[in-house]
Amino acid sequence: MAEENVKSENKFLENKFVEKYIKNRLWINGGILLLLFLANCFASWVSYPAFVLLGLFVLFDGFENGISYLMFGLPFCLLYPYVSAIIFLADVAILILKFLLNFFFVEKGKMNWKKLIFVLLFTIYALMPIGPYSKNLIFKVGIILTLYLALFIMGKNWKIFRIGLNIKILAFSLLTSYVFGAFLFVSPYLQTIIVLPSGSGLFRYQALLTNTNLLAMFSEIVLSILAYQIIKNKGGIVDGVLFGCVAFAGVFTFSKLYYVTLIIILVALFIGMLTVNWKKTLVVGSILLAVLAAVIVAVYFAKPSFFKTIIDRFGDFKGSLDEVMNKFTTTRWNLWKATFSYWGTNPFFFFFGRGLGAAPVPNMPYSAHNAYISMIDQLGVVGSILFIIPLVMLFKQIAKSEDTKISKAIVIPIIVLATIFLAEDLLFYINEF
């Protein structure tokens, strides 16, 4: 019966309309989505046809193109918060379900029960009545399960992710979202969902993601993977140009974490390329440093107060240790200390957590802004172990995959992610919606 259902589904997916207007039309369909995302900058209701159409492309096109559509739509998924994000996650679920049906019923793949048991254990633990039940709890559980399934698919068929192509698509899409974000100044709709935050007198750009730090994180992750691709492929003009454009655009987030990770990425990229072609790397590096120096000098003479404002965001490093750390981490140091203090008086929550849907600890205005601390705060040591075990098992599966060829440069995105986790909660903190 299952095989008959899959066969009928395949016939449905292979009808003439699909063959003519959807399958193998990645660039044309991407252009249609781009126009809808542009229209969405002026009317929120366009999110419905945009992300529904994206879901149809994912459903009816091949797995490879389906992933590319999702990468293309990612920087626009908050154009109508949070409805567009929920529809986007549904589109991701469509691709995952489609893969699982094909894997188990067509290819006769086998389930790894050990991994499944640990995923179920985590899910049961996360849904236990330790903390409050809320939309955020369901949303977070859904995102984590989607992450597990995505890693499962990577381990089974790494090639369909086309990392080289899709990171270029994601970088282009991210840059386009930067450009579309400029419509904030003429779009009444964008003005209702985006309020440019300021830090030390600087207006911090956030494109279409409604949060500057989120945009900075996107840029950091994209840059780290582009750096990985550049080293792995021993250069590449397109990757290099995209890297430069994203790196320059990210500067206008005025995120301290972005500046720190950008330096890490640039140093790692320089060292990595020295091992590939040290002469060319030194020449290119010298030219870029000269251009950067010229820009800095020009900006300094045009607006000398600008660099002082940038430096002020990092603090003056005067005062007690707490004062210096709070300036450098933008008061995150106090949030971390408050969480540690709370655990000291409530050890039960340290071991078992306050629930995945829990708000920040009492008397603390914000979450800890640290993924490691927030994970333990919400899941406890026990829940964190249950969360990490499936991740480790799935990453091992990816590493053992026959078609996986991972360069040593993978250390760059790993270091960048580990650094981001120190300053942001990621999925462990989602605003109420």
C-alpha positions in Angstrom: 0.0 0.0 0.0 2.8 2.4 0.9 4.6 1.7 -2.4 1.4 2.4 -4.3 0.9 5.7 -2.5 4.5 6.8 -3.4 4.0 5.8 -7.0 0.8 7.7 -7.2 2.5 10.7 -5.6 5.3 10.5 -8.1 2.8 10.5 -11.0 1.2 13.5 -9.4 4.5 15.3 -9.1 5.4 14.5 -12.7 2.4 16.0 -14.4 2.8 18.4 -17.4 2.2 21.6 -15.5 4.9 20.7 -13.0 7.4 19.7 -15.7 6.8 22.9 -17.6 6.5 25.6 -14.9 8.3 24.3 -11.8 10.9 21.5 -12.2 14.4 22.6 -13.1 13.6 26.3 -13.3 15.6 27.3 -10.2 16.7 30.7 -11.5 13.3 31.7 -13.0 11.4 30.6 -9.9 14.0 32.4 -7.8 13.3 35.6 -9.7 9.6 35.2 -9.1 10.2 34.8 -5.4 12.5 37.8 -5.4 9.8 40.0 -6.9 7.3 38.8 -4.2 9.8 39.5 -1.5 10.3 43.0 -2.9 6.5 43.5 -2.9 6.4 42.2 0.6 8.4 45.3 1.7 5.3 47.3 1.0 2.5 44.9 1.9 2.6 42.2 4.6 -0.1 40.1 3.0 2.3 39.2 0.1 4.1 36.9 2.6 1.2 34.4 2.1 1.6 33.9 -1.6 5.4 34.2 -1.4 6.1 31.5 1.1 3.2 29.3 0.0 4.7 29.5 -3.6 8.1 28.7 -2.1 6.6 25.6 -0.5 5.1 24.5 -3.8 8.5 24.9 -5.5 10.0 22.8 -2.7 7.3 20.1 -3.0 7.3 19.7 -6.8 10.9 20.3 -7.7 13.9 18.0 -6.9 15.6 17.8 -3.5 18.6 19.8 -4.7 16.6 22.7 -6.0 14.2 22.5 -3.0 17.1 23.2 -0.6 18.3 26.0 -2.8 14.8 27.6 -2.7 14.9 27.4 1.1 18.4 29.0 1.3 17.1 31.8 -1.0 14.1 32.5 1.2 15.9 32.3 4.6 16.9 36.0 4.9 13.3 37.1 4.1 11.6 34.7 6.6 10.7 37.5 9.0 9.1 39.8 6.5 5.8 39.3 8.3 6.7 38.3 11.9 6.0 35.6 12.9 3.6 34.3 10.3 6.1 34.2 7.5 8.6 32.3 9.8 6.0 29.7 10.6 5.1 29.2 6.9 8.8 29.0 6.1 9.3 26.3 8.7 6.3 24.5 7.2 8.2 24.7 3.8 11.2 23.1 5.5 9.0 20.4 6.9 7.7 19.7 3.4 11.2 19.0 2.1 12.1 16.8 5.1 8.9 14.8 4.9 9.4 14.4 1.1 12.9 13.1 1.7 11.8 10.7 4.5 9.1 9.3 2.3 11.5 8.7 -0.5 14.2 7.3 1.8 12.0 4.8 3.6 9.5 3.8 0.9 11.4 4.2 -2.3 15.0 3.5 -1.4 14.0 1.1 1.4 16.3 2.9 3.8 16.6 1.7 7.4 15.8 3.6 10.6 18.6 3.9 13.2 16.7 3.1 16.3 19.4 4.2 18.6 19.3 7.8 17.3 15.5 7.8 17.2 15.3 6.7 20.9 17.5 9.6 22.0 15.5 12.1 19.9 12.3 10.8 21.5 13.9 11.0 25.0 14.8 14.6 24.4 11.3 15.4 23.0 9.6 13.8 26.0 11.9 15.6 28.4 11.3 19.0 26.7 7.6 18.5 26.9 7.5 17.5 30.5 5.7 20.0 32.8 8.9 21.4 34.3 8.3 24.8 32.9 5.3 26.7 31.4 3.6 25.5 28.2 3.5 28.2 25.5 3.8 28.8 21.8 7.5 29.4 22.3 7.9 25.9 23.7 6.2 24.2 20.7 8.1 26.5 18.4 11.5 25.7 19.9 10.8 21.9 20.0 9.7 22.1 16.4 13.0 23.9 15.4 15.1 21.4 17.3 13.4 18.4 15.7 13.8 20.1 12.3 17.5 20.5 13.0 17.8 16.8 13.9 16.0 15.8 10.7 18.1 18.1 8.6 21.3 16.6 10.0 19.9 13.1 9.4 19.3 14.0 5.7 22.9 15.4 5.5 24.3 12.1 6.7 22.2 10.1 4.2 22.8 12.3 1.2 25.3 15.1 1.6 25.5 15.9 -2.1 22.0 17.2 -2.4 22.9 20.1 -0.2 25.3 21.5 -2.8 27.1 23.5 -0.2 29.2 25.4 -2.8 26.2 26.6 -4.8 23.8 27.2 -1.9 26.2 29.3 0.2 26.5 31.5 -2.9 22.7 31.7 -3.2 22.4 32.4 0.6 25.1 35.2 0.3 23.3 36.8 -2.7 20.0 36.6 -0.9 21.4 38.1 2.2 22.9 41.0 0.2 19.6 41.5 -1.5 17.8 41.7 1.9 20.4 44.4 2.8 19.3 46.4 -0.3 15.6 45.8 0.3 16.1 46.9 3.9 16.8 50.4 2.5 13.1 50.6 1.5 12.5 51.2 5.3 12.8 54.9 4.6 10.0 54.9 2.0 7.8 52.0 3.1 5.1 52.6 5.8 4.8 48.8 6.3 8.5 48.2 7.0 8.4 51.2 9.4 5.8 49.2 11.4 8.1 46.2 11.9 11.6 47.7 11.8 12.9 50.2 14.3 16.6 50.9 13.7 18.3 50.5 17.1 21.2 52.8 18.1 24.3 52.1 20.0 26.7 54.9 21.1 24.9 57.2 18.7 25.1 54.8 15.7 22.0 53.6 13.9 22.5 49.8 13.5 21.3 48.4 10.2 19.2 45.2 10.3 18.0 44.7 6.8 14.7 42.7 6.8 15.4 40.5 9.9 13.8 42.9 12.4 16.8 42.4 14.7 20.3 43.7 14.2 22.1 41.0 16.1 20.3 38.3 14.1 21.5 40.0 10.9 25.0 40.1 12.3 24.9 36.4 13.1 23.6 35.5 9.6 26.5 37.5 8.1 29.0 35.9 10.4 27.9 32.3 9.6 27.8 33.1 5.8 31.2 34.6 5.9 32.7 31.6 7.8 31.3 29.1 5.3 32.4 31.3 2.4 35.9 31.3 3.9 35.8 27.6 4.2 34.8 27.2 0.6 37.5 29.6 -0.6 40.2 27.7 1.2 38.8 24.3 0.2 38.6 25.3 -3.5 41.9 27.1 -3.4 40.4 30.4 -4.3 37.3 31.4 -6.4 36.4 34.8 -7.8 32.6 34.5 -7.1 33.1 33.3 -3.5 35.7 36.1 -3.0 33.5 38.8 -4.3 30.5 37.6 -2.2 32.7 37.4 0.8 33.9 41.0 0.4 30.4 42.3 -0.2 28.9 40.5 2.8 31.9 41.5 5.0 31.5 45.2 4.1 27.7 45.2 4.5 27.9 43.6 7.9 30.0 46.5 9.2 26.9 48.6 9.3 25.3 46.3 11.9 27.9 47.9 14.3 27.8 44.7 16.2 30.8 44.1 18.5 30.4 40.4 18.0 30.4 40.9 14.3 33.7 42.8 14.4 35.3 40.1 16.7 34.2 37.2 14.5 35.2 39.1 11.3 38.7 39.5 12.6 38.8 35.7 13.4 37.5 34.8 10.0 39.9 37.1 8.1 42.9 35.9 10.1 41.9 32.2 9.5 41.3 32.9 5.8 44.7 34.5 5.4 46.5 31.6 7.2 44.5 29.1 5.2 45.3 30.7 1.9 49.0 31.0 2.7 49.0 27.2 2.7 47.4 27.2 -0.7 49.4 29.9 -2.5 51.5 32.1 -0.2 52.8 34.4 -2.9 49.4 35.3 -4.3 47.9 35.5 -0.8 50.6 38.0 0.3 50.0 40.2 -2.9 46.2 40.1 -2.6 46.4 40.7 1.2 48.7 43.7 0.8 46.4 45.3 -1.8 43.4 44.8 0.4 45.2 46.2 3.4 46.3 49.3 1.4 42.7 49.8 0.2 41.4 49.4 3.8 44.0 51.9 5.1 43.0 54.4 2.4 39.3 54.1 3.3 40.1 54.5 7.0 42.2 57.6 6.4 39.5 59.1 4.1 36.7 58.5 6.7 38.9 59.8 9.5 39.5 63.1 7.8 35.8 63.3 6.5 34.3 62.5 9.9 36.9 62.1 12.7 34.3 61.4 15.4 33.1 58.2 13.6 36.0 56.0 14.8 35.8 57.3 18.3 32.1 56.3 18.3 33.0 52.8 17.1 35.7 52.5 19.8 33.2 53.7 22.5 31.0 50.8 21.7 33.7 48.5 23.1 34.1 50.5 26.3 37.1 52.4 27.6 38.4 49.5 29.8 38.5 51.7 32.9 37.0 50.8 36.2 36.5 47.5 38.1 36.5 44.1 36.4 32.7 44.0 36.4 32.5 47.5 34.8 35.0 46.6 32.1 33.3 43.3 31.3 29.8 44.9 31.2 31.1 47.6 28.8 32.7 45.0 26.5 29.8 42.5 26.6 27.0 45.2 26.6 25.8 44.3 30.1 25.8 40.5 29.3 28.3 40.0 32.1 25.6 41.0 34.7 23.1 38.7 33.0 25.5 35.8 33.3 26.3 36.5 36.9 22.6 36.8 37.7 21.9 33.4 36.2 24.8 31.8 38.1 23.6 33.4 41.3 20.1 32.0 40.7 21.5 28.5 40.1 23.4 28.8 43.4 20.1 29.4 45.4 18.1 27.0 43.2 20.3 24.0 42.3 17.3 21.9 41.2 17.0 24.2 38.1 20.7 23.8 37.3 20.3 20.0 37.0 16.8 19.8 35.5 16.2 23.3 34.0 13.2 25.6 34.2 11.6 24.4 31.0 12.3 25.1 27.3 9.5 27.7 27.3 10.7 29.5 30.4 11.2 33.3 30.5 14.5 34.8 31.8 15.3 34.1 35.4 13.3 36.1 38.0 14.4 39.8 38.4 16.4 39.6 35.1 15.1 41.8 32.3 16.6 39.8 29.4 17.8 36.3 28.7 21.4 35.4 29.4 22.5 36.1 25.8 24.7 33.0 25.9 23.6 29.8 24.3 25.5 27.6 26.7 24.1 29.3 29.8 20.5 29.5 28.3 20.6 25.8 27.4 21.4 24.8 30.9 19.0 27.3 32.4 16.1 25.9 30.3 17.0 22.3 30.0 19.3 21.7 32.9 22.4 19.5 32.8 20.1 16.4 32.2 18.2 18.0 29.4 21.3 19.5 27.8 22.9 16.0 27.7 19.8 14.6 26.1 19.8 17.5 23.5 23.5 17.1 22.7 23.7 13.3 22.3 21.6 13.1 19.1 23.6 16.0 17.7 26.9 14.1 18.3 25.4 10.9 16.8 24.1 12.8 13.7 27.4 14.6 13.2 29.3 11.3 13.4 26.9 10.0 10.7 27.7 12.9 8.5 31.5 12.4 9.0 31.2 8.7 8.0 29.1 9.5 4.9 30.7 8.1 1.7 30.1 11.3 -0.2 31.2 13.7 2.5 34.5 15.5 1.8 35.2 18.0 4.5 38.3 20.1 4.5 40.3 21.0 7.6 39.1 24.6 7.0 35.8 23.4 8.6 37.4 24.6 11.8 36.5 28.2 10.8 32.7 27.9 10.9 33.0 25.8 14.0 35.1 28.5 15.9 32.7 31.2 14.6 29.6 29.3 15.8 31.3 28.6 19.2 32.0 32.3 19.5 28.4 33.3 18.6 27.1 30.9 21.2 29.0 32.9 23.8 27.1 36.1 23.1 23.7 35.0 21.8 21.0 32.6 22.8 19.9 31.6 19.3 16.9 29.2 19.5 16.8 29.2 23.3 15.4 32.7 23.4 12.5 33.7 21.1 10.3 36.7 21.7 6.7 36.1 22.6 4.4 36.1 19.6 
